[in-house]
Amino acid sequence: MVRLKDKRDDVDAARKPVVTDLADQNLKKHIAAIHISNRLTLTQRKASNVLLYNAYESLLTARVHRIRVKDLAEAIGFNTHNLDPLKEALKTLARTVLEWNILDESGAQEEWGATTLLAQAVIKGGYCIYAYSPDLCEKLYRPEIYALLNLSIQRKFSSGYALALYENCLRYRRVGTTGWISLDNLKRLLGIGESDAYYQDFRKFNDKIIKPSIRQVNDTSDLFLEIEYQRDHRRITAVRFLVRDNPQMLLFAQRQAAAADLAEAAEPTVAEGHGAGQVEALREKLLSFGLSLPQARTALTAHDLAYLEDNIAVVERDLAAGKVLNLPAYLLAALREDYRPAAAKTRPSPTDAASTVDPPGESETTRQQERLHTQFLAERLQAALDRLTLVERNALEHDYVAQLGQGDGFEAQLILELYRKSGLSSKIVESHFRAFARTRLLGEVDGAEFAAYAADRTETTADEAAQPRD
């Protein structure tokens, strides 16, 4: 049973925390959203990336998303005293029809589609409230292919063509080359229309767009690009980009490390009644669940330790049931939305009182049934795993690793690297593996079997409650 909380738009917006330090975050961005065949300006492209990062964790569970206009402007390096250009960019994104291509490793087209980038964009009371179409949410949240875009790097770009080239080359860092891209495809990916006669001349296209964009990528980012040309006799028909890590990346990493060292001085203080050991244990658990150090610090600062412990316990329960595919995102959603049972919510986080408000229409009986269903799945899954022989268990794990190896997405490769390093002892890998095992071993849930299980557990609980206490 997927945890979906149906909330009113205003409740959802009120409970959505303000995203801070956006410029220092990484965005896992769908290649379909990167390969945008449209004339997006630099500001529009930067804004769309920041909006996607801000909304990513709740794309499937929230109809609208919310970010402070000030944060949005600062994240893209904009002057907060003159927001008119930003408003124009948002209006354009809301009415722009996108045409996209997903390219395979060889540069050939895998998928074509068209949609509006934003279904809605409203600036009100200092906030930008926006929405994506349901189909686009599904594509962005469950992508076949990921690229990693660092929002602090994108701020440095002054050319929309260069930023588009950078985004399109990110996924090929591991491969080393983009594969051959026809000139028409490259123009569409960079946002040059067929009606633009000036750039139909390759020399002008190369001198005014391609070469300056390569220079800016090499001077500004963590990638270093070189170009090769494919000729038909003397005519250039296609290009490909050789992609490797930029030596500047070391300097960038050093700057990031220096920023992290400075942040150490802002570590959350130990609350009265809590030992430093308890805080450190929670920090280690948050990190083991895949949160970054800044995310862990934010969680420890924003929430009471009991609030964190209770929500982590819920996530661990759902993990055991094979319900968690993306552990870090699931944990962040739990901390934001408060997944604790109603009884635990009598101890609200002092800095997040709004999170104790139950979603409309969600009764205690419904929540109890959900907890029982999760417990039922966890017990069934564990029993199914325990019944496997050693040979069968090894075969299941082998199939899981093979599936990871076949995926060319960033997420699959990241989990595969974690598996090779730590095996199933990594919480991120364990949650992903249990979701795989649940699909492979359990199949559809038998409604009658669960009803009997729930009735038995309810009766047992009632009997225990009726027992006289000493």
C-alpha positions as CSV (number, residue, x, y, z in Angstrom):
1,M,0.0,0.0,0.0
2,V,1.6,3.2,-1.1
3,R,1.5,6.0,1.4
4,L,-0.4,8.8,-0.3
5,K,-1.8,11.7,1.7
6,D,-4.6,13.6,-0.1
7,K,-4.3,17.1,1.1
8,R,-5.9,20.4,0.2
9,D,-3.7,22.7,-1.7
10,D,-3.4,25.3,1.0
11,V,-2.6,22.7,3.7
12,D,0.0,21.2,1.4
13,A,1.6,24.6,0.8
14,A,1.6,25.5,4.4
15,R,3.3,22.3,5.5
16,K,5.9,22.4,2.7
17,P,9.2,23.7,4.3
18,V,11.2,26.5,2.7
19,V,14.1,25.0,0.8
20,T,17.4,26.6,1.8
21,D,20.8,26.6,0.3
22,L,19.3,25.6,-3.1
23,A,22.5,26.6,-4.9
24,D,24.5,24.0,-3.1
25,Q,22.2,21.1,-3.9
26,N,22.3,18.4,-6.5
27,L,19.4,17.8,-8.8
28,K,18.7,14.3,-10.3
29,K,17.2,15.5,-13.5
30,H,15.3,13.5,-16.1
31,I,17.1,13.5,-19.5
32,A,13.7,14.2,-21.1
33,A,13.7,17.4,-19.1
34,I,17.3,18.2,-20.1
35,H,16.8,17.5,-23.8
36,I,14.4,20.4,-24.2
37,S,13.9,21.4,-27.8
38,N,12.6,24.9,-27.1
39,R,13.9,28.5,-26.9
40,L,14.4,28.7,-23.1
41,T,16.4,31.6,-22.0
42,L,19.2,31.2,-19.4
43,T,17.0,32.5,-16.6
44,Q,14.1,30.3,-17.6
45,R,16.3,27.2,-17.8
46,K,17.9,28.0,-14.4
47,A,14.5,28.6,-12.8
48,S,13.0,25.4,-14.2
49,N,15.9,23.4,-12.6
50,V,15.5,25.1,-9.2
51,L,11.7,24.6,-9.2
52,L,12.2,20.9,-10.1
53,Y,14.7,20.4,-7.3
54,N,12.4,22.1,-4.8
55,A,9.4,19.9,-5.8
56,Y,11.2,16.6,-6.5
57,E,10.5,14.7,-3.2
58,S,6.8,15.4,-3.4
59,L,6.1,15.2,-7.1
60,L,3.7,12.3,-6.8
61,T,2.1,13.3,-3.4
62,A,1.5,17.0,-3.8
63,R,-0.6,18.8,-6.4
64,V,1.1,22.1,-5.9
65,H,4.6,23.1,-4.7
66,R,5.8,26.2,-2.9
67,I,9.1,28.1,-2.7
68,R,9.9,31.6,-1.4
69,V,10.5,34.0,-4.3
70,K,13.6,35.3,-2.6
71,D,15.1,31.8,-2.4
72,L,14.3,31.1,-6.0
73,A,15.8,34.4,-7.1
74,E,19.0,33.9,-5.0
75,A,19.4,30.2,-6.2
76,I,19.6,31.3,-9.8
77,G,21.8,34.3,-9.0
78,F,19.1,36.9,-9.6
79,N,18.7,40.4,-8.1
80,T,16.0,40.1,-5.5
81,H,15.2,43.8,-5.7
82,N,13.9,43.5,-9.3
83,L,11.7,40.5,-9.8
84,D,10.1,41.5,-13.0
85,P,12.4,39.4,-15.2
86,L,11.8,36.4,-12.9
87,K,8.1,36.8,-13.1
88,E,8.4,36.9,-16.9
89,A,10.4,33.7,-16.8
90,L,7.8,32.0,-14.7
91,K,5.0,33.1,-17.0
92,T,6.9,31.9,-20.0
93,L,7.5,28.5,-18.3
94,A,3.8,28.2,-17.5
95,R,2.7,28.8,-21.1
96,T,5.6,27.2,-23.0
97,V,4.9,24.0,-24.8
98,L,8.0,21.7,-24.7
99,E,9.1,19.2,-27.2
100,W,11.7,16.8,-25.9
101,N,13.9,13.9,-27.1
102,I,15.4,11.2,-25.0
103,L,18.6,10.1,-26.6
104,D,20.4,6.8,-26.1
105,E,24.1,6.4,-25.5
106,S,24.8,6.5,-29.3
107,G,22.8,9.8,-29.7
108,A,19.9,8.1,-31.4
109,Q,16.3,9.1,-30.5
110,E,14.6,6.9,-27.9
111,E,11.4,8.9,-27.2
112,W,9.7,12.0,-28.3
113,G,7.0,13.9,-26.5
114,A,5.5,17.3,-25.9
115,T,3.9,19.0,-22.8
116,T,3.8,22.3,-21.0
117,L,6.7,22.7,-18.5
118,L,4.5,24.2,-15.8
119,A,0.8,23.7,-15.4
120,Q,0.5,26.7,-13.1
121,A,2.7,29.5,-11.7
122,V,1.5,32.0,-9.2
123,I,3.4,34.6,-7.2
124,K,1.5,35.5,-4.0
125,G,2.6,36.8,-0.6
126,G,6.3,36.4,-1.4
127,Y,6.0,32.8,-2.5
128,C,5.9,31.1,-5.9
129,I,3.2,28.5,-6.0
130,Y,3.4,26.2,-9.0
131,A,2.3,22.8,-10.4
132,Y,3.3,20.3,-13.0
133,S,0.9,18.2,-15.2
134,P,0.3,14.7,-13.7
135,D,2.0,13.0,-16.7
136,L,5.1,15.1,-16.4
137,C,5.2,14.4,-12.6
138,E,5.3,10.7,-13.4
139,K,8.1,11.1,-15.9
140,L,10.2,13.4,-13.7
141,Y,9.8,11.3,-10.6
142,R,10.3,7.8,-12.1
143,P,12.8,8.5,-14.9
144,E,14.5,5.9,-16.9
145,I,17.6,8.0,-17.1
146,Y,19.1,10.4,-14.7
147,A,21.7,13.1,-14.9
148,L,23.3,14.9,-11.9
149,L,23.1,18.7,-12.1
150,N,24.7,20.8,-9.4
151,L,22.7,23.9,-8.9
152,S,25.7,25.9,-7.6
153,I,27.5,25.2,-10.9
154,Q,24.5,26.3,-13.0
155,R,24.6,29.7,-11.3
156,K,27.9,30.5,-12.9
157,F,26.7,30.2,-16.5
158,S,26.0,33.4,-18.4
159,S,24.9,31.6,-21.7
160,G,21.7,29.6,-22.1
161,Y,23.4,27.7,-24.9
162,A,26.3,26.8,-22.7
163,L,24.1,25.6,-19.9
164,A,22.0,23.5,-22.3
165,L,25.2,21.9,-23.6
166,Y,26.4,21.2,-20.1
167,E,23.1,19.6,-19.1
168,N,23.1,17.4,-22.2
169,C,26.6,16.2,-21.7
170,L,26.3,15.4,-18.0
171,R,25.0,11.8,-18.4
172,Y,27.9,10.9,-20.7
173,R,30.6,11.6,-18.1
174,R,31.0,7.9,-17.4
175,V,30.8,6.9,-21.0
176,G,33.3,9.5,-22.2
177,T,31.5,10.6,-25.4
178,T,28.0,11.7,-26.4
179,G,27.9,9.7,-29.6
180,W,27.2,11.3,-32.9
181,I,24.5,14.0,-32.8
182,S,23.2,15.4,-36.1
183,L,23.4,19.1,-36.5
184,D,19.6,19.4,-36.6
185,N,19.3,17.5,-33.3
186,L,22.0,19.6,-31.7
187,K,20.3,22.8,-32.7
188,R,17.0,21.6,-31.2
189,L,18.7,20.6,-28.0
190,L,20.3,23.9,-27.7
191,G,17.1,25.8,-28.5
192,I,17.8,27.0,-32.0
193,G,14.7,26.9,-34.2
194,E,14.5,25.8,-37.8
195,S,13.4,29.3,-38.7
196,D,16.6,30.8,-37.5
197,A,18.3,31.1,-40.9
198,Y,21.5,32.7,-39.5
199,Y,22.6,29.5,-37.8
200,Q,21.8,27.2,-40.7
201,D,25.3,28.1,-41.9
202,F,27.5,25.7,-39.9
203,R,30.4,28.0,-39.7
204,K,28.3,30.7,-38.0
205,F,26.7,28.0,-35.8
206,N,30.1,26.7,-34.8
207,D,31.8,30.0,-34.3
208,K,28.9,31.8,-32.5
209,I,27.2,28.9,-30.5
210,I,29.2,25.7,-30.3
211,K,32.7,27.0,-29.6
212,P,31.8,29.7,-27.1
213,S,29.5,27.2,-25.3
214,I,32.3,24.6,-25.0
215,R,34.7,27.3,-23.7
216,Q,32.1,28.4,-21.0
217,V,31.5,24.8,-19.9
218,N,35.3,24.2,-19.6
219,D,35.9,27.4,-17.8
220,T,32.8,27.2,-15.5
221,S,31.9,23.7,-14.7
222,D,33.1,20.3,-13.5
223,L,33.1,18.9,-17.1
224,F,35.7,19.3,-19.8
225,L,34.5,19.0,-23.4
226,E,36.2,18.5,-26.7
227,I,34.4,18.3,-30.0
228,E,34.8,16.0,-33.0
229,Y,33.2,16.4,-36.4
230,Q,31.7,13.9,-38.8
231,R,32.0,14.8,-42.4
232,D,30.3,13.7,-45.6
233,H,33.0,14.6,-48.1
234,R,33.7,18.2,-47.0
235,R,30.4,18.9,-45.3
236,I,30.0,18.6,-41.6
237,T,26.9,16.4,-40.8
238,A,27.2,15.6,-37.1
239,V,29.3,16.3,-34.0
240,R,30.1,14.5,-30.8
241,F,31.5,15.7,-27.6
242,L,34.3,14.0,-25.6
243,V,33.4,14.3,-22.0
244,R,35.7,14.0,-19.0
245,D,36.1,15.4,-15.5
246,N,37.5,18.9,-15.4
247,P,40.6,19.4,-13.3
248,Q,38.7,22.3,-11.8
249,M,36.4,19.7,-10.1
250,L,39.1,19.2,-7.5
251,L,39.0,23.0,-6.7
252,F,35.2,22.8,-6.7
253,A,35.3,19.9,-4.3
254,Q,37.7,21.7,-2.0
255,R,35.4,24.7,-1.9
256,Q,32.5,22.4,-1.0
257,A,34.6,20.8,1.7
258,A,35.6,24.2,3.1
259,A,31.9,25.2,3.2
260,A,31.1,22.0,5.1
261,D,33.9,22.8,7.6
262,L,32.5,26.2,8.2
263,A,29.1,24.6,8.7
264,E,30.5,22.4,11.4
265,A,30.7,25.4,13.6
266,A,26.9,25.7,13.3
267,E,26.2,22.1,14.5
268,P,22.9,21.8,16.4
269,T,23.3,22.2,20.1
270,V,22.3,19.3,22.3
271,A,18.9,19.9,23.7
272,E,18.4,19.7,27.5
273,G,17.7,16.1,28.6
274,H,19.5,14.7,25.5
275,G,23.1,13.4,25.6
276,A,25.6,14.1,22.9
277,G,25.7,10.4,22.2
278,Q,22.0,10.3,21.4
279,V,22.4,13.2,18.9
280,E,25.4,11.6,17.3
281,A,23.7,8.2,17.0
282,L,20.7,9.9,15.3
283,R,23.1,11.8,13.0
284,E,24.8,8.5,12.0
285,K,21.4,6.9,11.3
286,L,20.3,9.8,9.1
287,L,23.5,9.6,7.2
288,S,23.2,5.8,6.8
289,F,19.7,6.3,5.4
290,G,21.3,8.4,2.6
291,L,20.8,11.9,3.8
292,S,23.6,14.4,3.1
293,L,25.4,16.0,6.0
294,P,23.6,19.3,5.5
295,Q,20.3,17.5,5.3
296,A,21.1,15.6,8.6
297,R,22.1,18.9,10.3
298,T,18.9,20.5,9.2
299,A,16.8,17.6,10.5
300,L,18.5,17.7,13.9
301,T,18.1,21.4,14.1
302,A,14.5,21.6,13.0
303,H,13.0,18.7,14.9
304,D,12.9,17.3,18.4
305,L,14.9,14.1,18.8
306,A,11.8,12.1,19.8
307,Y,10.1,13.3,16.6
308,L,13.1,12.1,14.6
309,E,13.2,8.7,16.3
310,D,9.5,8.1,15.9
311,N,9.5,8.9,12.2
312,I,12.7,6.9,11.6
313,A,11.0,3.9,13.2
314,V,8.1,4.3,10.8
315,V,10.5,4.4,7.9
316,E,12.3,1.3,9.2
317,R,8.9,-0.5,9.4
318,D,8.0,0.4,5.8
319,L,11.5,-0.6,4.7
320,A,11.1,-4.0,6.2
321,A,7.8,-4.4,4.3
322,G,9.6,-3.7,1.0
323,K,7.6,-0.4,0.5
324,V,10.6,1.9,0.2
325,L,12.3,2.2,-3.2
326,N,14.1,5.5,-2.7
327,L,15.1,5.6,1.0
328,P,16.5,9.1,1.3
329,A,13.5,10.7,-0.4
330,Y,11.1,8.6,1.7
331,L,12.8,9.6,5.0
332,L,12.8,13.3,4.0
333,A,9.1,13.0,3.2
334,A,8.4,11.3,6.5
335,L,10.2,14.1,8.4
336,R,8.4,16.7,6.4
337,E,4.9,15.2,6.5
338,D,5.2,13.4,9.9
339,Y,4.4,9.7,9.4
340,R,4.2,9.0,13.1
341,P,1.1,7.2,14.5
342,A,-1.5,9.4,16.1
343,A,-0.4,8.4,19.6
344,A,3.2,9.5,19.0
345,K,1.9,12.9,17.8
346,T,1.2,13.9,21.4
347,R,4.9,14.8,21.4
348,P,5.0,17.3,18.5
349,S,8.2,18.8,17.2
350,P,8.3,22.2,18.9
351,T,9.5,23.9,15.6
352,D,7.0,22.1,13.4
353,A,3.6,22.2,15.1
354,A,1.7,22.3,11.8
355,S,3.0,18.8,11.0
356,T,0.9,17.4,13.8
357,V,-2.3,18.2,11.9
358,D,-3.8,15.0,10.5
359,P,-4.8,15.0,6.8
360,P,-8.5,15.5,6.3
361,G,-10.6,12.3,6.3
362,E,-7.8,10.1,7.7
363,S,-9.3,8.3,10.7
364,E,-7.5,6.4,13.4
365,T,-9.1,3.2,12.0
366,T,-7.6,3.9,8.6
367,R,-4.2,4.6,10.1
368,Q,-4.4,1.4,12.2
369,Q,-5.3,-0.6,9.1
370,E,-2.3,0.9,7.2
371,R,0.0,0.0,10.1
372,L,-1.4,-3.6,10.1
373,H,-1.0,-3.9,6.4
374,T,2.6,-2.8,6.5
375,Q,3.3,-5.2,9.4
376,F,1.6,-8.0,7.4
377,L,3.7,-7.3,4.3
378,A,6.9,-7.2,6.4
379,E,6.2,-10.5,8.0
380,R,5.2,-12.1,4.7
381,L,8.3,-10.8,3.0
382,Q,10.6,-11.9,5.8
383,A,8.9,-15.4,5.9
384,A,9.4,-15.7,2.1
385,L,13.0,-14.8,2.4
386,D,13.6,-17.2,5.3
387,R,12.1,-20.0,3.2
388,L,14.7,-19.6,0.5
389,T,17.6,-22.0,0.4
390,L,21.1,-20.6,0.3
391,V,21.2,-21.3,-3.5
392,E,17.8,-19.6,-4.0
393,R,18.8,-16.6,-1.9
394,N,22.1,-16.2,-3.9
395,A,20.1,-16.5,-7.2
396,L,17.7,-13.8,-6.0
397,E,20.5,-11.5,-5.1
398,H,22.3,-12.3,-8.4
399,D,19.1,-11.3,-10.3
400,Y,18.9,-8.1,-8.3
401,V,22.5,-7.1,-9.1
402,A,22.0,-8.0,-12.7
403,Q,18.9,-5.7,-12.9
404,L,21.0,-2.9,-11.4
405,G,23.7,-3.5,-13.9
406,Q,21.3,-3.2,-16.8
407,G,20.1,0.2,-15.7
408,D,22.0,3.1,-17.1
409,G,20.4,5.6,-14.8
410,F,22.4,7.5,-12.2
411,E,20.3,6.1,-9.3
412,A,20.9,2.5,-10.4
413,Q,24.6,3.0,-10.8
414,L,24.8,4.7,-7.4
415,I,23.0,1.8,-5.7
416,L,25.2,-0.7,-7.6
417,E,28.3,1.1,-6.4
418,L,27.0,1.0,-2.8
419,Y,26.2,-2.7,-3.2
420,R,29.8,-3.4,-4.4
421,K,31.2,-1.5,-1.4
422,S,28.9,-2.6,1.4
423,G,26.6,-5.3,0.1
424,L,23.1,-5.4,1.7
425,S,24.5,-3.8,4.9
426,S,23.9,-0.4,3.3
427,K,20.4,0.8,4.3
428,I,19.8,2.3,0.9
429,V,20.7,-1.0,-0.8
430,E,18.7,-3.0,1.7
431,S,15.5,-0.9,1.1
432,H,15.9,-1.2,-2.7
433,F,16.6,-4.9,-2.5
434,R,13.6,-5.6,-0.3
435,A,11.3,-3.7,-2.7
436,F,12.8,-5.9,-5.5
437,A,12.3,-9.1,-3.4
438,R,8.7,-8.1,-2.5
439,T,7.8,-7.8,-6.2
440,R,9.6,-11.1,-7.1
441,L,8.4,-13.2,-4.1
442,L,5.0,-11.9,-2.9
443,G,3.0,-10.9,-5.9
444,E,-0.5,-9.6,-5.3
445,V,-1.7,-9.4,-1.7
446,D,-4.5,-11.8,-0.8
447,G,-7.3,-9.7,0.6
448,A,-8.8,-12.6,2.6
449,E,-5.5,-13.5,4.1
450,F,-4.9,-9.9,5.2
451,A,-8.4,-9.6,6.6
452,A,-7.8,-12.7,8.7
453,Y,-4.4,-11.4,9.9
454,A,-5.9,-8.0,10.8
455,A,-8.8,-9.6,12.7
456,D,-6.4,-11.8,14.6
457,R,-4.1,-8.9,15.5
458,T,-7.0,-6.7,16.6
459,E,-8.4,-9.5,18.8
460,T,-5.0,-10.1,20.3
461,T,-4.6,-6.4,21.1
462,A,-8.0,-6.3,22.7
463,D,-7.3,-9.3,24.8
464,E,-4.0,-7.8,26.0
465,A,-5.8,-4.5,26.9
466,A,-8.4,-6.4,28.9
467,Q,-5.8,-8.2,31.0
468,P,-5.7,-6.9,34.6
469,R,-2.5,-5.1,35.5
470,D,-0.6,-5.5,38.6
